[in-house]
Amino acid sequence: MLLMNESKNPIIVYGAEWCAFCHVAMKYFDDKSVKYEYRNVDENEDWLKEAVTKSGQMGIPVIDMNGTIIVGFDRPKIDAALAA
């Protein structure tokens, strides 16, 4: 699923199919009708490197919300970034 946010910078979810919290994050965006781009780090090594560079660690999901980096499914941080 490759959906682009309507702003200049997309919301990007770096994740993997086996990652439960990645699916929770994407479902949360879907339920709120927030468009995003999903990048499966298991399928593209460059996306894995991007996620590590942006977050400074190896965990997923890494969510890039217009430059705000959120590691894991952190609903309060996601809501704050959506409201910004």
Secondary structure in CASP SS format (residue, H / E / C, confidence):
PFRMAT SS
TARGET T0000
AUTHOR 0000-0000-0000
METHOD secondary structure of the structure
MODEL  1
M C 1.00
L E 1.00
L C 1.00
M C 1.00
N C 1.00
E C 1.00
S C 1.00
K C 1.00
N C 1.00
P C 1.00
I E 1.00
I E 1.00
V E 1.00
Y E 1.00
G E 1.00
A C 1.00
E C 1.00
W C 1.00
C C 1.00
A H 1.00
F H 1.00
C H 1.00
H H 1.00
V H 1.00
A H 1.00
M H 1.00
K H 1.00
Y H 1.00
F H 1.00
D H 1.00
D H 1.00
K C 1.00
S C 1.00
V C 1.00
K C 1.00
Y C 1.00
E E 1.00
Y E 1.00
R E 1.00
N E 1.00
V C 1.00
D C 1.00
E C 1.00
N C 1.00
E H 1.00
D H 1.00
W H 1.00
L H 1.00
K H 1.00
E H 1.00
A H 1.00
V H 1.00
T H 1.00
K H 1.00
S H 1.00
G C 1.00
Q C 1.00
M C 1.00
G C 1.00
I C 1.00
P C 1.00
V E 1.00
I E 1.00
D E 1.00
M E 1.00
N C 1.00
G C 1.00
T E 1.00
I E 1.00
I E 1.00
V E 1.00
G C 1.00
F C 1.00
D C 1.00
R H 1.00
P H 1.00
K H 1.00
I H 1.00
D H 1.00
A H 1.00
A H 1.00
L H 1.00
A H 1.00
A C 1.00
END
